[in-house]
Amino acid sequence: MTYRILLALHLVSVISWMAGILYLIRLFVYHSIESEAVVEERFKVMEYRLYKYITVPAMVSSYVFGLWMILSQTSLLTYSWLQVKLLCVLLLTAATLYSGKIVRAFAVDNNKHSEKFYRFFNEVPTLLMIAIVFLVILKVNLY
């Protein structure tokens, strides 16, 4: 498998991960203000399935293909832009895992956050994605 194929698979995985996490947190916004039981139950199912069957598998495949690319060209690790990108990826992973905690809290009717919190939290993956894209495209050595 060539590096370009790995890169394409990595990009498809990352796009899926970002779509999943951004939509999931948007569901939290709407779920947090919902009061109708039937609709709340529907949100629980949607959140669970989106997290378990799309977001987490996409995150894992992003890691697999990304690490495979790095292992195929270990010299990449010497670049500061990649090191900072990997830090951003770890933060994005933390946001994703925290979202899983929120899915579990909603599932047992134990939401502790407001709509405003979720609207703010929704910006975290977006800002990380922007940083990652600029780091990868510009490949600027940062230190």
Sequence and secondary structure as in RCSB ss.txt:
>XXXX:A:sequence
MTYRILLALHLVSVISWMAGILYLIRLFVYHSIESEAVVEERFKVMEYRLYKYITVPAMVSSYVFGLWMILSQTS
LLTYSWLQVKLLCVLLLTAATLYSGKIVRAFAVDNNKHSEKFYRFFNEVPTLLMIAIVFLVILKVNLY
>XXXX:A:secstr
  HHHHHHHHHHHHHHHHHHHHHHHHHHHHHHT   HHHHHHHHHHHHHIIIIIIHHHHHHHHHHHHHHHHHTGG
GGG HHHHHHHHHHHHHHHHHHHHHHHHHHHHTT     HHHHHHHTHHHHHHHHHHHHHHHH     
